[in-house]
Amino acid sequence: MTFRRFFPTIAVLFMTLLTSGCGNDTPTMGSDLTYLTSPLQGGDSLKPSDRILPLTPGNVWEITSYCVGKKSNDRLIVIGPTTVDGVTGMMIHHLREGKLWRREIYRETETELQLLAAQDETSGLMQFEPPLPILKYPANDGDYTSWTGRFVMDKVNFPAYGYSRLSGREKIKTPAGIFSAIRIDTILFVTQPGGPIRFPAIRWLSPGIGFVRRGFADQGKPSYAEVTKFNVR
């Protein structure tokens, strides 16, 4: 599997990600933003009723993750509502080999799918103020949204900005089946004294099912995950 096909310069972006003690550098913006803001032609508009990410408590996705040749068995579970700075979202626990490895808090409104906060096993809760939009409705292929706000962790906050784009619709084949998926590319820049740090992520979401594939960073290393089984309502 080649990560460069997921996202231009994705190998470089992942290696500059700040997670679990990973280092940082000053990014070169040009190719990333050109990709995220270039137009596409696509299908019908997406809306909240398409249930791109079903957030009913108890929903489960069994996934297999790969990182630099290492394989792990993971499970994503929607736990239930939780409030972050007065905003209520749905908590997803990411278990790795049966142990809590990561938490993510999402919120869907009539106008947006948002990420409120995330937390890795070695970090404090990383909050986005205001919530980081992953997708704005109605959403068409090529649509992108920009965000400016604060990145808050352990009561310390930094200016941050980001971009998220609906980059296309793909047929995704996984051990759980073949899915029509929406690919969403997101990149977050956190400004700090040593220079901006980039947080890239790729989510393939299938209407009514949710996560079918993900590209992310695991302690600064490029990682890939796909669904093997799911139970959603």
Secondary structure, DSSP 4 states (H G I P E B T S, - for coil): --GGGTSTTHHHHHHT--STT----PPP-HHHHHHHHS----SSPB-GGG-SS---TT-EEEEEEEETTEEEEEEEEEEEEEEETTEEEEEEEEEETTEEEEEEEEEE-SSEEEEEEEEETTS--EEEEEEEEEEESSB-TT-EEEEEEEEEETTEEEEEEEEEEEEEEEEEEETTEEEEEEEEEEEEEE--TT--EEEEEEEEEETTTEEEEEEEEETTEEEEEEEEEEE--
